[in-house]
Amino acid sequence: MSDRVAIVTGAARGIGLATTKLLLEEGATVVMVDWDSETLMEAAKGLGDVLPLDLDVSKPDDVATMVAETERAFKRIDHLINNAGVADFGPISDTDFKRWRAVMEVNLDGVFLCSQAAAPALKKTKGSIVNIASISGLRASTLRVAYGTSKAGVIQLTQQQAVELGEFGVRANCIAPGPVRTKLAMAVHTQEIIDAYHDAIPLNRYGTEVEIANVIAFLCSDKASFVTGQTIAVDGGFECAGVGLPALRA
């Protein structure tokens, strides 16, 4: 990926940071975007060829700045990884409209705004978009009315992007991660929840941030040159095992 420029949103931690590091290893220059300025600047230290930008993907003016600053610094955009997102879990009865909109603004509006703003530059380079959805966008679960719906929207938006941008040589694909062993997940998941996930996932474990990043990097690469409009569940088989009891598989 030498001479290529990638924008990674939500780059201060987790999947975004793992993706940033992997793309750098592949030779790309990375624009790291996140609204957590302190964590972002700390994460960017010592990484090398990066440009950290403290911006909010849900704000049109910030997104315009993201694209302008990237083009000013590097004169091109080859890849856009729409990873920024918020996780908010609660029952339908407790999800008021303000809470609903807070999730949609980042998880769905942000993907739309960033992709739309970067599209002219991506057309010039025949670049690619990788959107990060979730297994919750493919299958319903409790407490995920806003989160799951936003991620389902991302999956549909990816297909729209693939259809409309394909004639310009721009590819758009989507990753749907399953449970990932992040610091945040391990902090809030009880041992009972961890055991239940292990039972429900055919590979019997959580995924890692690097495993998600590996698939993102593949979709950005020339090895995926004829892949567009696809949603890949990187989930250890969780989605395909949605019907049936884990005990029966044992």
C-alpha positions, 0 to 999 in steps of 0.5 A: 500500500505504498503511496496510499492514503487511508482515513480511519475514523474512531482511530484512537482505540480498539479496531480503529487503532489496530487497523491504523497500525496494520495499514502502516505496516503495509506502507500506507499513510493514515489519517487518524480521526477521533473525537477523543482528543487526548486518547487520539494524540496519545495513540498517535505518538510514535506510530510514524506516518500519521495525521491525527485529527480531533473531529466528530464524524456526526458533524458535517463541518468536521467531516468537511474539515477531515477531507480538506485536511487530508487532501491538503496534507497528502493530495489524495484519499485512497481508502476510507474506513468508517469505524467510528461508532457508539455502543448504547444498549437498552430496552425499547421502553427506555430508548427515548428519541434523544438516545436513539438519535445519539446512536444514529448520528454517529453510527449511521449519519457519520458513515453517510457524511464521511463517504459522501464527502470523500467520494470525489477524492476516492473517484480520482484514485479508484479507491475503496470504502470499508464500513464497520457494522456489527453482527447486531446489524444481521441478527436481532438481539435484546437491548439493541434497538438503536444500535442494531438498527443503526448497523443494519442501516450501515449494511444497506448503505454499503450496498447503495455505495457499491452500486452508485460508486462502482462505475467510477471504480470505487469499491464499498464493503462492510465488516460485521464483527462479532464479539471482540475481546476489547478492554471495554468488553472485558470490563463490562462482560461478566463471566456468565456473559463470556461463557455464554458467548463462548458457547454460542460461537462455533470457534468458542472464543471472542475475536481480536481487534487484529483479526478484524483489522486483517479483514479490513486491510484485505478489503482495501488491498488489490487482492479484493479488487473484484469484491464490492457490495459485500458484508463479511461477518468476522465473528467466529461463526456466530451469525451462522449458528444463530438457530439451535442450542449450543448444547446440541452442537456439543 
